[in-house]
């Protein structure tokens, strides 16, 4: 009986700690100030958390075309392609840096392979003040 009470108490405390509302995501201007969109995008969804915003768009272009578009954007002025990989599902993941927040791009085919879905994720990075100079 005591383990059940302990478990129930822990569950109630955890629920109370979560609060009533989920953290509000940052605005698009904060998390994704320079948002390169693929050809002919259609908004699918927009969600996020306390410091993160993800926008998913659908493009009628093929995956290879969308990947080439982002590689061209990220090779241009103001951008630096930091990392590229492929996840287990075959989606292409790109991480780019710019003046401002980083941008994660996940490119994948729609289930029916007629279009491409692109997740664009930005994060608001809190600026940390530099440490004070050492005392002499």
C-alpha positions as CSV (number, residue, x, y, z in Angstrom):
1,X,0.0,0.0,0.0
2,X,2.8,2.4,0.7
3,X,4.4,2.1,-2.7
4,X,1.0,2.8,-4.3
5,X,0.7,6.0,-2.2
6,X,4.2,7.0,-3.1
7,X,3.5,6.5,-6.8
8,X,0.2,8.4,-6.6
9,X,1.8,11.3,-4.7
10,X,4.6,11.5,-7.3
11,X,2.1,11.5,-10.1
12,X,0.1,14.3,-8.6
13,X,3.2,16.4,-7.9
14,X,4.3,15.8,-11.5
15,X,1.0,16.9,-12.9
16,X,0.9,20.0,-10.8
17,X,4.5,20.9,-11.8
18,X,3.4,20.8,-15.5
19,X,0.9,23.6,-15.0
20,X,-2.2,24.2,-17.1
21,X,-0.6,25.6,-20.2
22,X,2.2,24.4,-22.4
23,X,4.9,27.0,-23.0
24,X,4.1,29.4,-25.8
25,X,6.4,29.0,-28.9
26,X,8.4,32.0,-30.0
27,X,7.2,34.0,-33.0
28,X,8.3,33.3,-36.5
29,X,10.3,36.5,-36.5
30,X,12.2,35.4,-33.4
31,X,12.9,31.7,-34.2
32,X,13.0,31.8,-38.0
33,X,13.8,35.4,-39.1
34,X,15.4,34.4,-42.4
35,X,13.0,31.6,-43.6
36,X,13.9,30.2,-47.0
37,X,10.8,28.4,-48.3
38,X,10.9,25.7,-50.9
39,X,9.2,26.1,-54.3
40,X,5.4,26.7,-54.1
41,X,5.1,26.0,-50.4
42,X,1.8,25.3,-48.6
43,X,1.6,25.5,-44.8
44,X,0.9,22.1,-43.2
45,X,1.5,22.8,-39.6
46,X,3.1,25.2,-37.1
47,X,4.0,24.1,-33.5
48,X,6.7,24.4,-30.9
49,X,7.7,24.9,-27.4
50,X,9.3,27.5,-25.1
51,X,12.2,28.4,-27.3
52,X,11.6,26.4,-30.4
53,X,9.3,26.8,-33.5
54,X,8.7,24.2,-36.2
55,X,6.9,25.0,-39.4
56,X,6.1,22.2,-41.8
57,X,5.4,23.0,-45.5
58,X,4.5,20.9,-48.5
59,X,6.1,21.5,-51.9
60,X,5.0,19.9,-55.2
61,X,8.7,19.7,-56.1
62,X,10.6,16.4,-55.8
63,X,12.9,15.7,-52.8
64,X,16.0,16.1,-55.0
65,X,14.8,19.6,-56.2
66,X,14.1,20.8,-52.7
67,X,17.4,19.5,-51.4
68,X,19.2,21.3,-54.2
69,X,17.3,24.5,-53.4
70,X,18.4,24.4,-49.8
71,X,22.0,23.5,-50.6
72,X,22.1,26.5,-53.0
73,X,20.6,28.8,-50.3
74,X,23.0,27.6,-47.6
75,X,26.0,28.1,-49.9
76,X,25.1,31.7,-50.4
77,X,26.1,34.8,-48.5
78,X,25.1,34.9,-44.8
79,X,24.7,31.1,-44.5
80,X,26.9,28.2,-43.5
81,X,25.9,24.6,-43.8
82,X,27.2,23.1,-40.6
83,X,25.9,19.5,-40.7
84,X,24.1,17.2,-43.1
85,X,22.8,13.7,-42.5
86,X,20.1,11.2,-43.3
87,X,17.8,9.8,-40.6
88,X,16.5,6.2,-40.4
89,X,13.5,7.0,-42.5
90,X,15.6,8.4,-45.3
91,X,14.8,12.0,-44.6
92,X,17.6,14.5,-45.4
93,X,18.6,16.6,-42.4
94,X,20.5,19.9,-42.8
95,X,21.7,22.3,-40.1
96,X,22.6,25.8,-41.2
97,X,23.9,28.8,-39.3
98,X,23.3,32.4,-40.1
99,X,23.4,35.7,-38.4
100,X,20.6,34.9,-36.0
101,X,19.2,31.6,-34.8
102,X,20.3,28.2,-36.3
103,X,18.0,26.5,-38.8
104,X,17.3,22.8,-39.0
105,X,15.7,21.6,-42.2
106,X,14.3,18.1,-42.6
107,X,13.3,17.1,-46.2
108,X,11.2,14.0,-46.9
109,X,8.8,12.6,-49.5
110,X,5.1,12.5,-48.8
111,X,3.7,9.0,-48.1
112,X,2.3,8.8,-51.7
113,X,5.6,10.2,-53.1
114,X,3.8,13.0,-55.0
115,X,5.3,15.9,-53.1
116,X,7.9,16.9,-50.5
117,X,7.4,17.8,-46.9
118,X,9.9,20.2,-45.3
119,X,10.2,20.8,-41.5
120,X,11.9,24.1,-40.7
121,X,12.9,24.4,-37.1
122,X,14.4,27.4,-35.4
123,X,15.4,28.1,-31.8
124,X,15.6,31.3,-29.9
125,X,19.1,31.2,-28.5
126,X,19.4,33.2,-25.3
127,X,22.4,35.5,-25.4
128,X,24.7,34.9,-22.5
129,X,26.7,37.9,-21.4
130,X,30.5,37.4,-21.5
131,X,32.1,36.7,-18.2
132,X,33.7,39.7,-16.4
133,X,37.4,40.2,-17.0
134,X,39.7,38.7,-14.4
135,X,40.7,41.0,-11.6
136,X,44.3,42.2,-11.8
